[in-house]
Amino acid sequence: MSLFGDLAEQAGGKPKGPLPPLAERMRPRTLAEFLGQDTLVGEGRVLRRAIEQGKAGSLLLWGPPGVGKTTLAHLIAKHADLHFQPFSAVLAGVAQVREAVALAGERRQRDGRGTLLFVDEIHRFNKAQQDAFLPHVERGDLVLVGATTENPSFAVNQALLSRCRIVALQPLPPAALERLVQLALEDHERGLGVRGLTIEPAAVARLVELAGGDARRTLGCLEACAATCLDADVITRQMVVEAFQHRALAHDRDGDQHYDLLSALHKSLRNSDVQAAVYWLARALEAGADPVHAARRMVAMASEDIGLADPMALQVAVAALQALQFLGLPEGRLPLTQAAVYLAAAPKSNAVIRAVTAATALVRDGEQLPVPPHLRNAPTALAKTLGHGDGYVYAHDTEAGVAAMPCLPPPLAGVRFFEPGERGFEKKVAERMADNDRLRRGG
């Protein structure tokens, strides 16, 4: 039956009322029509076989918008002969969960048919709401399929994770979106085939590029273009650009895509790729990321990955953060980009983070050694009587400014935490350290 089956029956074979959106009309009806997720549901894949056998079980479908999460849930229900019951985590609470479970039980008693409860945006449920599903999933009262754009490892509690398989869906590849456009233009029953429209190759390429792997956005733009066309017209690249107006870039302010963009920025800076650093910074800012987050990442990177190889790097990064806070956007993009270029081009060293990591590990796991007497504070007569401060040499009283006096506890003599590299200013730091070590030994 087509998606118009119920409407057609009401109106003597003709749809009644406004048509559903093109994206809804073109929703895949079979696994063969399900495009772009071949690694999951391609021929011979484990998940596909499980779905075809009606044994997919409870799942958490994780992926960005428009990649087929709802459609896959429909197909799972269809193959398992389950009643499909949609459920929105935005609008519902524990009471609605109990009501849905009760309806599933009544349906099973009435006609023996099970229920697939599809929970859209399941990550919006709090822990108590998610826990409400647990006993019913365990007993098999229903099959739970949750959809989320957030990483389930962080957005879904562990008890529910242990009872559901996580299925990660990816943005649709360009070839899948191109195929979807042609199917929509050719399909006479559900698509735009009766219009006789065609589309320029350049328009398809731009449409796919702007859609960013989102089938719903692809078909939405195609439908908007078609609405401005006469039958048999050609959809042009300019029509596509105008239909999209402004591209909605993939980003979530506190989810995986947000941190992926910041990660890409940091790793490009670390790898001294100026062009990539500028690109990922622009991606994050254009997508609506908080620019302060990017600035903080650059401040951290200046010490973690550059350190004393270029002491100016930290100053540049902090100055960029302060300039951003002073200017705001859009002007704040300029000091951020300036800092990104400087940090990417600077010599790199991870000696600082290696030093603090090694010292922290020793502090946490090693013996808590006493402060040597000559380094202890001696503010009182009693402290002085106990020998606090005895043997201390004021460094400025020495000719070289370095006293022949160890500052680590005796058991740690010779331990080295900070080891400067050979890049940039750290070569000079290494020379100074060697001279100072010699002077402290009395050399």
C-alpha positions in Angstrom: 0.0 0.0 0.0 1.3 3.5 -0.8 1.6 6.2 1.8 -1.7 7.6 0.5 -3.6 4.4 1.1 -5.8 5.7 3.9 -6.5 9.0 2.2 -7.3 7.2 -1.1 -9.8 5.0 0.6 -11.6 8.0 2.0 -11.8 9.8 -1.3 -12.6 7.2 -3.8 -9.0 6.6 -4.8 -7.8 10.2 -4.7 -5.9 11.8 -1.9 -8.0 14.1 0.2 -6.6 17.4 1.5 -3.0 18.7 1.2 -0.3 16.3 0.3 2.2 15.4 3.0 5.7 16.9 2.4 7.8 15.3 -0.3 10.2 13.9 2.4 7.3 12.1 4.0 5.9 10.8 0.8 9.3 9.4 -0.3 10.0 7.7 3.0 11.4 4.2 2.1 8.9 1.4 2.3 11.4 -1.5 2.1 15.0 -2.1 3.1 15.9 -2.1 -0.6 14.7 1.6 -0.8 16.7 2.5 2.3 19.6 4.5 0.8 23.0 5.5 2.2 23.4 3.1 5.2 24.9 0.1 3.4 27.4 -0.7 6.1 24.4 -1.3 8.5 21.6 -2.6 6.3 23.2 -3.6 3.0 22.7 -7.0 1.6 24.1 -9.7 4.0 24.7 -7.4 6.9 23.9 -8.7 10.4 21.4 -6.0 11.2 19.6 -6.4 7.9 19.2 -10.1 8.5 17.9 -9.5 12.0 15.4 -7.0 10.7 14.2 -9.3 7.9 13.8 -12.1 10.5 11.8 -9.8 12.8 14.5 -10.2 15.5 16.1 -6.8 15.6 15.2 -6.3 19.3 15.5 -3.0 21.2 17.8 -0.5 19.7 19.2 3.0 20.1 19.5 4.7 16.7 22.2 7.4 16.9 22.8 9.8 14.1 22.3 13.4 12.8 18.9 14.5 11.5 17.7 13.2 8.2 19.7 10.0 8.0 16.8 7.5 8.4 16.3 6.9 12.1 12.5 7.1 12.0 12.3 5.2 8.8 14.5 2.4 10.0 12.2 2.1 13.1 9.2 1.8 10.8 10.9 -0.9 8.8 11.8 -2.9 11.9 8.2 -2.7 13.1 6.9 -3.8 9.6 9.2 -6.9 9.4 8.4 -7.9 13.0 4.7 -7.3 12.5 4.6 -4.9 15.4 2.3 -2.0 16.0 4.4 1.2 15.5 3.7 3.6 18.3 5.5 6.9 18.1 6.5 8.7 21.3 8.1 12.1 21.8 10.5 12.6 24.6 10.0 16.4 24.3 6.3 16.2 25.1 5.9 13.1 27.4 6.9 12.1 30.9 6.7 9.0 33.1 2.9 9.1 33.2 2.8 8.9 29.4 5.4 6.1 29.4 3.1 4.0 31.7 0.1 4.8 29.5 2.0 3.7 26.4 3.0 0.4 28.1 -0.6 -0.2 29.3 -1.9 0.3 25.7 0.8 -2.1 24.4 -0.4 -4.7 27.0 -4.0 -4.3 26.0 -3.2 -4.6 22.3 -1.3 -7.9 22.9 -4.2 -9.3 24.9 -6.7 -8.2 22.3 -5.1 -9.4 19.1 -1.8 -10.9 20.1 0.2 -8.2 18.3 3.3 -6.7 19.9 4.3 -3.0 20.0 7.4 -1.2 18.9 7.6 2.0 20.9 9.6 4.5 19.0 10.9 7.3 21.3 12.2 10.3 19.3 14.9 12.3 21.0 15.2 9.8 23.8 18.2 11.8 25.2 15.8 14.5 26.4 14.4 12.1 29.0 16.0 12.3 32.4 17.3 9.3 34.3 13.9 8.6 36.1 12.0 8.8 32.8 14.5 6.5 31.1 14.4 4.0 34.0 10.6 3.8 33.5 11.2 1.7 30.3 13.6 -0.8 32.0 11.2 -3.4 33.4 9.0 -3.5 30.3 12.0 -3.9 28.0 13.4 -6.7 30.2 10.0 -8.6 30.3 9.6 -8.1 26.6 6.3 -6.2 27.0 7.4 -4.1 24.1 10.3 -3.4 21.7 12.0 -0.1 22.4 13.6 1.8 19.6 15.0 5.2 20.7 16.3 7.9 18.3 19.0 10.4 19.4 21.3 12.9 17.8 23.5 12.8 21.0 26.1 10.2 21.9 24.1 7.5 23.8 27.1 6.8 26.0 26.6 10.2 27.6 22.9 10.9 26.9 21.4 7.6 27.9 21.8 5.9 31.3 23.9 2.7 31.6 21.0 0.5 32.7 19.1 1.3 29.4 22.3 1.1 27.4 22.9 -2.4 28.6 19.5 -3.5 27.3 19.6 -1.9 23.9 22.0 -2.3 21.0 23.5 1.0 19.7 23.2 1.5 15.9 25.2 4.5 14.6 23.8 6.0 11.4 26.0 8.3 9.3 25.2 11.3 7.1 24.1 10.1 3.7 26.9 10.0 1.1 26.6 12.2 -2.0 25.8 9.3 -4.3 22.8 8.3 -2.1 21.4 11.9 -2.1 21.9 12.1 -5.8 19.9 8.9 -6.3 17.2 10.2 -3.9 16.8 13.4 -6.0 16.4 11.3 -9.2 13.9 9.0 -7.6 11.8 11.9 -6.3 11.7 13.5 -9.8 10.8 10.2 -11.5 8.3 8.7 -9.0 4.8 9.3 -10.3 3.0 7.8 -7.3 4.8 9.5 -4.4 7.2 12.0 -5.9 7.2 14.7 -8.6 7.2 12.4 -11.6 3.8 13.8 -12.9 5.4 17.2 -13.2 8.0 16.2 -15.8 10.7 18.2 -14.1 14.4 17.8 -14.7 17.4 19.2 -12.9 20.8 20.5 -14.0 23.8 18.4 -12.9 25.3 21.5 -11.3 22.1 22.0 -9.4 22.2 18.4 -8.1 25.8 18.9 -7.0 25.0 22.1 -5.2 21.9 20.6 -3.6 23.9 17.6 -2.3 26.6 19.9 -1.0 24.2 22.1 0.9 22.2 19.3 2.3 25.1 17.9 4.3 24.1 14.3 4.2 20.5 15.1 5.3 17.8 13.4 3.1 15.0 15.5 4.6 16.8 18.7 3.8 17.5 17.4 0.3 13.9 16.6 -0.5 12.7 19.8 1.2 14.9 21.9 -1.0 13.8 20.0 -4.1 10.2 20.5 -3.2 10.7 24.2 -2.7 12.4 24.5 -6.1 9.5 22.5 -7.7 7.0 24.9 -6.2 8.4 27.7 -8.3 8.5 25.7 -11.5 6.1 25.1 -14.3 5.6 21.5 -15.5 8.6 20.3 -17.6 10.8 23.1 -16.3 14.5 22.6 -15.5 15.6 23.1 -11.9 18.8 25.3 -12.0 21.7 25.7 -9.6 20.5 29.3 -8.8 17.0 27.9 -7.8 18.7 25.5 -5.4 20.8 28.3 -3.8 17.8 30.5 -3.4 15.7 27.7 -2.0 18.3 27.0 0.7 18.8 30.7 1.5 21.3 30.1 4.3 22.8 26.8 4.9 22.1 25.3 8.3 25.5 23.9 9.3 25.7 20.7 11.4 26.4 21.7 15.0 25.0 21.0 18.5 26.0 23.5 21.2 27.0 20.9 23.8 26.9 17.6 21.9 29.2 15.5 19.8 29.3 17.7 16.7 30.3 20.7 18.9 33.2 18.8 20.4 34.2 17.1 17.1 34.6 20.6 15.6 36.7 21.8 18.5 38.7 18.5 18.3 39.4 19.1 14.6 40.5 22.6 15.4 42.9 21.5 18.2 44.4 18.7 16.2 44.9 20.9 13.1 46.7 23.5 15.3 48.8 20.7 16.9 49.8 19.4 13.4 50.9 22.9 12.3 48.2 23.0 9.5 47.3 26.7 9.2 44.7 26.2 6.5 42.9 23.5 8.3 42.9 25.4 11.6 41.3 28.4 9.9 38.7 26.2 8.2 37.7 24.4 11.4 37.5 27.6 13.3 35.3 29.1 10.6 33.1 26.0 10.6 32.5 26.1 14.3 31.8 29.9 14.4 29.5 29.8 11.3 27.6 26.9 12.8 26.8 28.8 16.0 29.4 27.5 18.4 30.2 29.7 21.4 33.4 31.4 20.2 34.7 31.5 23.8 34.9 27.7 23.7 37.2 27.9 20.7 39.3 30.6 22.3 39.6 28.5 25.5 40.7 25.5 23.5 43.4 27.6 21.8 44.6 28.9 25.2 44.9 25.3 26.5 46.6 24.2 23.2 49.2 27.0 23.6 50.6 25.3 26.7 49.8 21.7 25.9 51.3 21.6 22.4 53.6 24.6 22.1 54.7 25.5 25.6 58.2 27.0 25.9 59.0 26.3 22.2 57.4 29.7 21.7 56.5 31.5 25.0 54.6 34.1 23.0 52.0 31.5 22.0 50.2 31.6 25.3 50.2 35.4 25.3 48.7 35.5 21.8 46.0 33.0 22.7 45.0 34.8 25.9 45.0 38.1 24.1 42.7 36.6 21.5 40.3 35.5 24.2 40.3 38.9 25.8 39.9 40.7 22.4 36.9 38.4 21.6 35.3 39.2 25.0 35.9 42.9 24.3 34.7 43.0 20.7 32.1 40.2 20.5 31.1 38.9 17.1 31.5 39.3 14.2 34.7 41.3 14.8 35.9 38.8 17.4 36.6 36.4 14.6 39.6 38.4 13.6 41.7 38.0 16.7 40.7 34.3 16.9 41.8 33.7 13.4 45.0 35.6 14.0 45.7 33.4 17.0 44.9 30.2 15.1 47.4 31.1 12.4 50.1 32.0 14.9 49.5 28.8 17.0 49.5 26.5 14.0 52.7 28.1 12.6 54.5 28.0 15.9 57.1 25.3 16.8 55.6 22.5 18.8 56.5 20.9 22.1 54.5 18.8 24.6 57.2 19.0 27.3 54.9 21.1 29.6 52.1 18.6 29.6 54.5 15.7 30.0 56.2 17.4 32.9 53.0 18.1 34.8 51.6 14.7 34.1 54.7 13.0 35.4 54.9 15.1 38.5 51.2 14.6 39.2 51.5 10.9 38.9 54.4 10.9 41.4 52.5 13.1 43.8 49.4 10.9 43.7 51.1 7.5 43.8 54.5 8.1 45.4 55.6 8.6 49.0 54.6 12.0 50.4 58.1 13.1 51.2 58.7 15.9 53.8 59.9 19.3 52.7 63.7 19.5 53.3 64.5 21.6 56.4 66.3 24.3 54.6 63.2 25.0 52.4 60.8 25.1 55.3 59.2 28.3 56.5 60.6 29.7 59.7 58.3 32.5 60.9 58.7 31.8 64.6 61.5 31.2 67.1 60.2 27.7 67.6 60.4 26.9 63.9 64.0 28.2 63.9 64.8 26.1 67.0 63.5 23.1 65.1 66.0 23.8 62.3 63.5 25.2 59.8 65.5 27.3 57.2 68.9 26.1 58.3 71.2 25.9 55.3 69.0 28.0 53.1 71.0 30.2 50.7 69.3 33.3 49.2 69.8 32.9 45.4 70.3 36.6 44.8 73.2 36.7 47.1 75.2 34.4 44.8 77.2 35.7 41.9 75.4 33.6 39.3 71.9 34.0 41.0 71.7 30.2 41.6 72.6 28.8 45.0 74.5 25.5 45.4 71.4 24.0 47.1 69.1 21.1 46.1 65.3 21.9 46.2 63.9 18.4 45.8 63.7 15.9 48.7 66.8 13.7 48.8 65.0 10.5 47.5 64.1 12.5 44.3 67.6 13.8 43.6 68.1 13.6 39.8 64.5 13.1 38.9 63.5 15.0 35.8 59.9 16.0 34.9 60.4 18.7 32.4 62.6 17.7 29.4 62.9 20.5 26.9 62.9 19.6 23.2 65.0 20.8 20.4 62.4 23.1 18.7 62.2 26.8 19.0 63.0 28.6 22.3 63.1 25.3 24.2 66.7 24.8 22.9 67.6 28.0 24.8 65.6 26.7 27.8 67.6 23.5 27.8 70.9 25.4 27.8 69.8 27.5 30.8 68.6 24.4 32.7 71.9 22.7 32.1 73.8 25.7 33.5 71.5 26.0 36.5 71.8 22.3 37.3 75.6 22.6 37.3 75.4 25.7 39.6 73.1 23.9 42.1 75.5 21.0 42.2 78.2 23.6 43.2 80.0 23.3 39.9 
